[in-house]
Amino acid sequence: MKAVLIDDEPLAVRRLSRLLSAAPVEVLCSFTEPEKAITYLNANPVDLLFLDIEMPGMNGFELLAKIHPQPLVIFTTAYDRYALRAFEVNSIDYLLKPIERAQLERALRKIEHIRGGDAPRPDLDALVRKLSAALASRDTGYPARIASRSGDRLEFVELDRITHFFAKDKLTFAAAAGKSRVVDYTIAELEEKLDPARFVHVHRSTLLNLDYVKELHTWFGGRLLVRLKDAGNTELTVARDRVRLLKEKLGL
């Protein structure tokens, strides 16, 4: 299969390219800018597209709606809430970041079934329109990004990319994509400011993004250990008096 990779994070592109080097897939090229990818794909049809869902300026559904003909798609995402039931139809699959080899192999087997005619191919256009509209209409009233100041430079970080906030040495940091950036809020202020359905105060010095919870483990003294879905499998401690709240937020 001839494939193209689209993801605004170069590190994610490199990781996926390495995994695909051992698969029956020829990666023709990769893009970190959606507009350039659209131009290429409309001139060069491919069999398979690995597509990030949220990218600056354009989400993956909007991008896909601009490609004709549309290839088979495997969406890549760091966010569980986008692992919608719609992705489970036979023409679409999804991979949660960081992508693991077993995940990738499962998705490629699904694609092979479709290409071989063993599974139906539903109306992808209709599905993309529906999912794109759902993304565009999101309005929770909570901020979508937060500012981080470094000297004279002000950087805006998407909250979707932040795994957790933590306090250290009288400063508060936002952890995202392996980097920690200083933000001008205390943990208590962030708890008031951010969506409580997504960000939970699990320790006096930690505010956790529920979208990145990978595993829970019992820990000493009635506490829990949370392992995150990030490149380093970060581990965070949940204070004993916060265990019940976290479990409720996770539906446990």
Order of alpha helices (4+ residues) and beta strands (2+ residues): beta-alpha-beta-alpha-beta-alpha-beta-beta-alpha-alpha-beta-beta-beta-beta-beta-alpha-beta-beta-beta-beta-beta-alpha
